[in-house]
Amino acid sequence: MSNLPAYYRIEDEESFSDFQSVLEDYVPRIAHLLTALRQAPGDSALLGELMRLLHTIKGDAGLCRLGFVVPLLHGMEEVLARVRSGELLFSYNIEQVLFLALDRLELLVQSLELHSEVALADFHLLCQELARVSQTAPAALDDAINHLIETVTGYKPVMPSQSDASSVNAGNREDLHLFRQLAMQLEQRSVLFQGRTERNLLLARACNEAAGFVIDPLQLEVAICLHDIGMMFLPEALWLKPGRLSEAERGQLEQHPHWAAALLARMAGWEEAALMVRQHHERLDGKGYPAGLGGDGICDGARLIAIVNAFEAVILKHGQRQQSRSLLRAVAELNACESQFDQRWISHFNTVVHRHIASGEGLPHIR
């Protein structure tokens, strides 16, 4: 790992484009195979095809002069090789870490396409942690994977409860991969959105944990990923407008929860997430949208997302005004809106943020 570059700049556009095509062709199939293998962990045909695809991508990375991604793919292969040998049983945790590696590979390639040059420290850290996982004894594997996820993402993984196993183990896992990719696409629309999804997930998960997991963690993750995806159906000049919106512009903007919720409502298993998305701009005082709900008419997930979303709006405002994106200032602004938010969730939110400040961790891309 010590010989790998700190930054990478695209030097051969044609080779880079070839590698992009390889990922576009193979990643959807790999995601499907991971989901299928979770349902049938002993299926040697699924495992064999998955390993062949990863090996092909690894070989093409070398040919396309993207050697710095080879350690990541090698680590994924090593984990699966131990599954094939019977030393490890393909599990939820293994599935999660392989999905995380796949997501980060795609995100890195997307960043290269947009910016031509990217820092690789976080990517190298993932490669190192994955190499460590690939050599860990079976008895310590879950702890090693949890350490990897916390080290790379900044939050502790939440294992699904037994009652959630059917949804996690079904094709919903493939849906979740798609939802994460859509969230990443939204992030790419503006440099001010950098770290947005990771930040929102970290806050929402930690608040839900502080409340005793009153919201289904998987449904909450989906709602966080998609709550603003409807914005992508509007002109960017509208939803990135720094000043006051006209009445007509506001009417357009208030349609975005409908679009995202309608998408989820048409996919089996995401009814709770759809409700959270539809209601996340409602307010306890009844002055929100799209339905003007108030009080008990708003679900807990929507109440929490409303706080996380408002926090993000303050951070975006600071960035648009060329101000430093201050964690303390953003929290203070949210706490001043007493009638808008559920004070139970504000209390949990304050506890989570103050814990991050006290520990010196901060939040992704915020002091």
N, C-alpha and C positions, 0 to 999 in steps of 0.2 A: 504494500500500500504506500510505502514511503516514496516510491518512484513515480507515483501518479501526479498529474498536474493539479495546481490549486485552482486554475481557471481553464476553461476550454473555449476556444474560438473555432467556428466553422472555417476550415481551410479549403475544403473541397465540397462545393455546393451539390455537385452531382452525386457524390458518394453519400452525403448526408440525406439527400432526397431518396436515394435507394433504401437507406435504412428506415426512413419514415414509412415507406411503402411496405417494408417487411412487417413493421409493428402494426400498421393498419390492417394488414392481412391476417396476422396471427393472434393478436391480443384478444379479440372477441372470442376466438375459439379456445384460447387458454383459459379465459374467464369461465366459459361454459364448462370446460373440463374440470376445473377446480371445484365448481359447484356440484357437478355430477359425481366427482370422486368423494366428496364429503358424504353423499348419499350411499355410495358403494365403495368404501375404502379398500376393499380387497380386489377391485376390478383391475386386473393386470393390463387389459387392453387400453383402458382410459389412462392409466399411469404411463404406459409405454408411449402413447401418442403425445401426452403432455411433455414428457422428457425429450422426445424428438423435436418438438416445436421449440422448446427452450434452447436445445443444443443448436438448432438451426439459427436462431436469433443470435446466439453467442458467436457462432462462426461468421455470420454476416457482419456483426459489430466489428470484428477484427478486420474483415475485408474492406469495410467502409471507413476504416481509420477512426473508429470510435472505441478504441481498446479500453478506455477507462470505465466502460459499462460492463466489461467482461467479468470482473470479480463479482458483481451483483448476480449475474446470470449463473455463474459457477456456483455461488452459494445456494441458489435456488435448486440447482441440479443436485448438489450434494445432499440437501435435505431429502429430496425425492428419492435419491439412490438408497438412502437408509430405509425409506418406506418400502421400496421395492425389495430390499433384502430381507424384510420382515423385522428389522431391528426397531422400527418405529411404526406406530399405527397412525394413519392419516386422520387428523383430528381438527376440531374447530380452530384451535390455536395455530396449527400449522397452516390451515387455510387462510387465516387472517394475516399471518406474517408474509405469506406468498402474495396475497392480494396487495398488501402494503408495498412490497417491493415492486410489483407490476405497476401500481399507481405512480410511484415515484419515478420509475423509468419513463413512463409516458409524460409525466409533468416536466421532467428534465428536457426531453426532446422538444416539447412544446415551447419551453423557455428559450432553448437554443434557436428555434425557428424565429421567435419574436425579437430576441435581443442579440443574437449572433455569438454572444459571450456570456458565460454564466460561471459563478463561483461553485466549487464542487465539494466544499467542506462537509455539508450536511449529507450529500450523496455518499461520500467516502465513509462517513460515520455509519450510515446504514449498511454499507458493504462490510465494514469491520464487524459490526454486531451480527450480521447474518452469517459471516464466516464462523463466529464464535458459536452461534446457535447450531450450525451444521456439525460441530464437533462435540456438542454437549451430550452427556450421558442421558439416556431416556428418563431416568428418575428426576433429573433436574431440568428437563426440557421446557416445561411450562413456565418455570421461574425465569429461564433465560429468554424465552419469547416475550414474557411480560416486561422484562427489563429492556429488551430491544424496543418494544412499542413505546414505553415511557420515555426512553432516551431519545428516540427519533421524533416523536410527536409532541412530547411535553405533558401528556396526560396518562394516567393509569388506565389500562384497558378494563372494561366492564364485561365480565362473562355473562352470557345470557342465562336467565333462570331456566329451570327445567320446563316451566310452562311456556317459555318462548322457543323451545327447541325446534318445534315443528316449523315455525316461520323462518328461523335461522337456517335450518337444514334444507329448506326447499329452494325453489328457483328464485326466492326473494333475495338470496345472496347475490345472484347475478344482477337483479334489479339494483341492489345497493351499489354495485360497481358502476353501473350506468349513472346513478344519481351523483356519485362522487365526481365522475368525469364531467357532468353538466355543471356542477359547482365550480370545478376548475376552469371551465370555459368562461363562466361569469367573471371569475377573478382576472382572467386575461384581458378583459375589456378596459381596465385602467390600472396604472401603476399604484393608484391609491387603494386598490382592493387587495394588495399583496398581503398574504397571510390571513385573509378574511375567513375562509372556511375553517382553517385550523383553529383560529382564535374563537370563533363562534362555537365550534364543537367542544373545545376545552371548557369554556365558560358554562355552556348548557349542561354538559355531563357532570361537571363539578357541582353545579347548583342542584341538579337532580339527585346526586348522591347525598348532598347535605340535607335534602328534604326527605331522604329515606326511599329514593327511587319510586316516587308516586307516579311518575310517567314512565311508560314502557321505553327502555333505553334505545331499542332499535327503531321504534317509531319516531322517537325524538331525533335521532341522528338523521333519518330520512327527511324529516320536516326542516331541520336546520340546513341540510344540503339544498333543498328545493324551495324554501320559503320565498325567495326573491327571484327565482328563475324566470317568472313571468315578465320581469323587466326586460329580458332579452327580446321580447316581442314589440317593444317600444323603441322609438328613435333614441339613440344614446344622448343626443343633445337635450332630450327631455329629462331623463332620469339622472343625468350628471349635471344638470343645471344648478349653479351655485346660488342663484337669487330666488326671489319669490316667484311661484308659479301662478299663471293666470287660471281663471275658473275652468276654462276648457282643458288646459294642461293637467290640472288636478283631477278632472274627471277621467282623463285617459290613464293617469297614473294609478288611480284607485281600482282599475280593472285587473292589475297584476296578480292579486291573490286568487282571483277566480281561475285564471289560466293554469297556474301551477296546481291548484287544488283539483281542477277538472282532469288534469293529466293523471294525478295519483288516484283519483276516484275510479278511473278506468282500468286500474291495475289491481288485481286481487291481492288482498293482504295488507293494504296500506290505508285503510279507512281512517284509522286514528291520526296518521300523519296528514292525511288530506284535510281533516277537520282543523288540526293545528295551523296548517298553512292558510286555510280559508279565513281563520279568525285572528291571525297574528297582528293585524292592524286595528282590531277592535279595542276599545278602552273601557275601563271600569265605569267611567262617568257617562258612557253611552255616546261619546262624541267621535268614535272611531268609524272605520269603514271595513267592509262594504255594507254590512247590515245594520250598523248602529246598535250593536248588542251592548249590554252592560251587565255588571254584577255576575250572578251565577250562570248567565248565559254563555260565558266564555270559558273554555276548557283550560285546565292547568297548563297543558303544553303550550297553548297560544299565549297565556299570560307570561310564561317564562320567555318564549321567543320574542315577545313584544319588548321585553327589557333588553335582551341581547341585541335585537335589531336597532333599538334606539341608541344603545351604546355605540354600535357600529356607525350609525348616522352622525353622531358627534365626532367620532374619529375621522370620518370622511370630511366633515365640515372643516376640521382643523387642517387637514391636508390640502383642501381646496384653497384655504386662506394662507397657505404657505407657513402655517404655524406648526410647531412641534406637536406630535400626536401624544398628548399627555394622558396617562392613565388616570391620575388623580383628578384632573379637571373634568374628564369625561364622566367619572363616577359622581362627582359633585353635581354636575348638571342633571344627571338622571335622578338623583335624590331630591332635587328641587321640584320635581313633577309629582307631587304627592297624590293628586287625584287621578293620575293617568295609569298608574301601575299598582299591582297587587303588592301590598307592603310585606306580606309573607315572603314573596319571591325576591323583593328588593333586599330584605334582610339576608337571605341566603346569598344573593349576588354580592352584597357588601362583604360578607364573611369570606367568600371565595377570593375576591379581588384583594382584600386586605392581607389575606394569607400569601398571595403572590407577591405583594409589595414587601411584606415583612421578610420573606425568604430571599428577596433580591432577584426572583425569577422574572418578574414582569410578565408581559404577554407578547406573543409573536409580533414583531415590528412596532411595538409600543414601549416607551420607557416606563 
